[in-house]
């Protein structure tokens, strides 16, 4: 398996630190609103990379955080007149619903920044002790960027060029020793959440959060660190600086970054009116279509989102579904006779090799999908009412296997009928009445898994389909 490493700007053979195990950290969203389709791309592509590594027999410890303290969260909380934690909890829950709709597997651990503050204070203290950080007069703690001699090695930026770019915006009265120094801890402001620390009452900077969560749940050195290419600088560069200075060992061996997502060949932005949340897309398409669309291009390539391309993805996905549904129908109606699977198995093995070759080459999902379509075409050309059950079962098993690696769901869940939903709601109400809250939560989650959201209203409990 070869991975393109942003650090070396080349494809490298993947060799995990511990044989058979993979430690992988993927930067998650800042939870102040519904996730947008730009957030969805890294979720989908790195989930697929994880699925493939699991298929290859690797034990993957996959950590993806939620940034639940940030200026945007605080501003939204002030706007609504609620505590910042109310905003972050709401949108973490909403994000998890969207991830489920996209068939993104839950991370091994989904740490929250606010739950790791003591560890952040410890790392900042270590950096101060080692001389890599300093406390300014107002209590702000800064990282001494120039102390890290190889700063810029991930983004391939020269520190002198960076200084020239900062010189023009350096303001009088700045408490930094150097314009390139970045914040590790900042003092509290009125109305903002804060934590006590030896430096001042305040909150952490953005970069230190991921360094600490990666260290706590994966270790000082990890195999893979991933995220969108917009995070290479300054976020990931600063993570490397902090982590390596504090821990004294290389931070991550492989850095993976997905390309940008454009909308109709333009950068997505609210001002241009081309900003789409995953929830908005779900109103027009099954989210499996969005996942299939995202995987139809190589993860490092820029990806253009448009209505035409989504329709094309929808048609392609339907071709795969129709083939699978036809196999199921033929199995249910076939005779019990058996015949040799030798020819079919030989072709399928060649397809699996093409699929694996594509995925082994830096997770090339576009070519992997081409291999799936080859299998679909072969199945369509070689199946009818006379095809033996054992051959059909082989086709079904292998098509399911390849699509599962891509996170494409072929087996449709039975949709609950209204009367079944009402019975479950009644059972939940009875459980709540009996103070059996565990069962009540279980029923709510069961319905949510089937795409049904319960709403408590004055008129009673109502439901709606996602």
HELIX and SHEET records of a PDB file:
HELIX    1   1 UNK A   37  UNK A   55  1                                  19    
HELIX    2   2 UNK A   71  UNK A   80  1                                  10    
HELIX    3   3 UNK A   84  UNK A  101  1                                  18    
HELIX    4   4 UNK A  113  UNK A  116  5                                   4    
HELIX    5   5 UNK A  117  UNK A  129  1                                  13    
HELIX    6   6 UNK A  145  UNK A  147  5                                   3    
HELIX    7   7 UNK A  159  UNK A  167  1                                   9    
HELIX    8   8 UNK A  206  UNK A  218  1                                  13    
HELIX    9   9 UNK A  229  UNK A  231  5                                   3    
HELIX   10  10 UNK A  232  UNK A  236  3                                   5    
HELIX   11  11 UNK A  237  UNK A  247  1                                  11    
HELIX   12  12 UNK A  278  UNK A  282  1                                   5    
HELIX   13  13 UNK A  287  UNK A  295  1                                   9    
HELIX   14  14 UNK A  307  UNK A  333  1                                  27    
HELIX   15  15 UNK A  342  UNK A  360  1                                  19    
HELIX   16  16 UNK A  365  UNK A  381  1                                  17    
HELIX   17  17 UNK A  389  UNK A  405  1                                  17    
HELIX   18  18 UNK A  418  UNK A  433  1                                  16    
HELIX   19  19 UNK A  437  UNK A  449  1                                  13    
SHEET    1   A 2 UNK A   2  UNK A   5  0                                        
SHEET    2   A 2 UNK A  10  UNK A  13 -1                                        
SHEET    1   B 4 UNK A  59  UNK A  64  0                                        
SHEET    2   B 4 UNK A  21  UNK A  26  1                                        
SHEET    3   B 4 UNK A 222  UNK A 228  1                                        
SHEET    4   B 4 UNK A 252  UNK A 258  1                                        
SHEET    1   C 4 UNK A 133  UNK A 135  0                                        
SHEET    2   C 4 UNK A 141  UNK A 143 -1                                        
SHEET    3   C 4 UNK A 182  UNK A 187 -1                                        
SHEET    4   C 4 UNK A 202  UNK A 204 -1                                        
SHEET    1   D 3 UNK A 266  UNK A 267  0                                        
SHEET    2   D 3 UNK A 261  UNK A 263 -1                                        
SHEET    3   D 3 UNK A 303  UNK A 305  1                                        
SHEET    1   E 2 UNK A 452  UNK A 457  0                                        
SHEET    2   E 2 UNK A 460  UNK A 465 -1                                        
END                                                                             
